[in-house]
Structures are given as structure tokens and as C-alpha cells.
Amino acid sequence: MVSEQERKIRVLVAKPGLDGHDRGAKVVARALRDAGFEVIYTGLRQTPEQVAEAALQEDVDAVGLSILSGAHMRLTEEIMKLLKERDMGDILVVLGGIIPEEDYEPLKKLGVKAVFGPGTPTSEIIDFIKSHVK
């Protein structure tokens, strides 16, 4: 039996919306795997419903959203609503992509714990998730 301390952190890496560029999401997913996380990658063009359902079905500890399309506010708001409806409102949600700094605070008010922009060292993302997953 694996103790709670030995259990790998499970992270869903999701690409919601119509954005077709996933290189950054794949780099982060690989870095998380290399750091010992269990990573579930949803693939491109996921709906908010698909992201929330995957988070529930995979019993993840954290959700990492990668959004480059400019629809980050609408998509994140919908995903946060759907997570709450599935009793996952307290799950760690982080966001990466091309996000204007003026949107960081409104995103955090929605429940996003951190926003990581282009060029963020993967070690910073790893450390943040490790320190915030219970």
C-alpha cells in the first residue's frame, strides 16, 4: 500500500479552447513527469466540460491550463464553475500561456492560484505545485 506521502501528485494539463499550439504545454507536462508527477495531458481543443470531467475522472490534485488564444477569462471562468459543480472547487488550478498582466488579479479572483507566463522556468512551476498540493 502506498502511503499518502509516497503517492505521486496527479496533474491534469489541459488545452481548452481553439488554440492549436501545444509545445509549451508538452514541455511543462514533460518537466512535471521528470519531477515525479503523474501527468494526464488532454490534448488540443478541449471544451471546459471535457477539462472539468477529465479532472474529476482522473482524480487529479491540480489542473494546469494552457491558453494562448486570448479567451483565457471566459474559458477559465467556465472551467472554475464546472469544477465547483463537481465538488472540486478547492483543487489547485494554475494557468500558463499568453496572459496579459492586467488579467492576473481577475483570474486569481476566479480561483486560479498562479499564472505562469512565457519563459517561466519549469522548476518554478514544479516548486509551486509541490508547495500548494496538500
N, C-alpha and C positions, 0 to 999 in steps of 0.2 A: 504494500500500500504506500503510495506517495504522500508524504506529508504536505500540508498547505505551503510550507516554506520551500519545499523542493519543486512544487508544481510550477511549470513554465507559465509566464504571463502570456495570455492569449490576446492578440491584437488583430482586429479587422482593418485592413487597408482598403479603402473604397474610393472609387472614381465616379461620383454622382454627376449627372448632367450629360450634356452633349460633347464635352471636351474629349478630344481624341488623342491627347498626348499623355502618355503614362510613364515616361522614362523616370521622372523624379519619384513617382510612387513606387516603381520597381526598385530603385536604388535604396529608398528607405526600407521597403519590405525586406530586401536582402540584408541590409545592415541590422535590422531587428532580428532576423533569423540568426545571423552570425553572432549576435549578442546573447543568444539563448532563448529568445522569444519564440512562441508558436505563432505563426503569421498565416492569416487567411486573406488572400487577395481576391477581390470580387471581379476584377476585370473592368473594362471600359463601359461607359454609358449606362450606369446603374440608376434606377429610379430611387427616390427617397424610400419608398416602400420596400424595395429589394434590399437596400442597405440596412434598414431597421430590422427586417425579417432575418437577414443573414446574421446580424449581431445577436439576435435572440436565439436562433437555431444553433449557432456556433458557441454560445455561452461565453462570449469574449469579456475580457477585463477592460478593454479600451477600444475605441474606434478612432482611426486616423482617416480624415477626409482629405483628398487631394483635389483641389478645384482651381482650374486655370481659366475657366470660361467667363468669369465676371458675374456669374449667377450665385456666388457664394452666400449672400444674405438669404435669398429665397430658399435655396437648397438646404442650407444649414438650419434655418428656422423650421422647415418641414421635417427634416430628419430628427431634430430635437423633440418636436411634438410627437412624432411617431415612436421614438424611444420611450418617452414618458407614458404613452398609451400602453406600451408593452411592459410597464413597471421597470424600465431600465433608465429612468431619469437621472440616476446617480452615477451612471457609468462615465468613465473618463473619455472625453471627446477632445481631440486635438485637430487642428486644421493646418494644411500646408498648401502652398501654391502662390499664385499672383493675387495677393490680397492687399488693397490699399490700407495704409496705417490708420486712416480715419475710421476704418471699419472694425479695427481690433476690439475696441470697447463695446460697440453694439453686439459683436459676436460673443464676447465674454458674458454680456448680459443674457444672451440666449442659453448660456451654459457651457460654451467652449472654454476649456481651461488654458489653452495656449494656441498661438498662431505662429507658425514657422514659415518664414519667407525663403525665397531662393538663396542658396548659398549657406543656409544653416548647416553647421556640422552635424552629421548624423549622431555623433556622440552626445550632442546636446539634447536631441530628441530622445535617445535611449535613456539618458540620465533622468530626463523629465518624467518619462513614463514610469521608470523604476521607482522614482520617489513619490509618485502620486497614485499608484495602484496599491490598494490595500491588501 
